[in-house]
Amino acid sequence: RTAFVRDGDGLVGWGVAARIEVGTGPERFARARDGLVKVVGERGGRDDGAPGPLAFASFTFDADEDDSVMVVPQVAVVRRHATTWRIEVGEVGDVGDVPPPRPGRGATDAAVDRPRYGGSTVRDDEWLEAVARAVDAIDGGAYAKVVLARDLHLWSRSAFNVPAVLEALAERFPSCFTFLVDHLLGASPEMLLQ
């Protein structure tokens, strides 16, 4: 599954019509664009205003890391301003009309373990100092805005219920962009690229 949703609008897809491996280096964005054009063609939308085929992408910040990917779903549902479209690419097969059912967050199952916090690669005192330095730099006029991030590691003895985590993020942070692409899942308060 793939998703990119904010305030009830956005894109949700399932199935894989194409997976575009974009590799490493600064050229990975151009390879992604060229690969997408090969799969869906030059045109984005249709003449009637409906969206055309789309892709979900995840790019690493480090150009040397090989985890960037672009996925064109077999079936996508796009919702924008109370209008909904369904987009199909290639042979849909058994993907079906709706995503398969999944257990809810309230379901109890003895085999499901709880998530545990495993810490971060950045110590709390270092994080707080980085935040203080960023605030000082903004106050001093060096920057208008600073975006800081750190990782938080979680672990469990059983697999995480990814759809439930995605749903919980969308409910808790409705004004954020909640996303799922390949193995990247999260919620971001701002759009970085459009």
Secondary structure as UniProt FT lines:
FT   STRAND          2..6
FT   TURN            7..8
FT   STRAND          9..14
FT   STRAND          18..21
FT   TURN            26..27
FT   HELIX           28..40
FT   TURN            47..48
FT   STRAND          56..58
FT   TURN            63..64
FT   STRAND          69..72
FT   STRAND          75..80
FT   TURN            81..82
FT   STRAND          83..88
FT   HELIX           93..95
FT   TURN            105..106
FT   TURN            110..111
FT   STRAND          116..119
FT   HELIX           124..139
FT   TURN            140..141
FT   STRAND          153..155
FT   HELIX           162..172
FT   TURN            174..175
FT   STRAND          177..181
FT   TURN            182..183
FT   STRAND          184..188
//
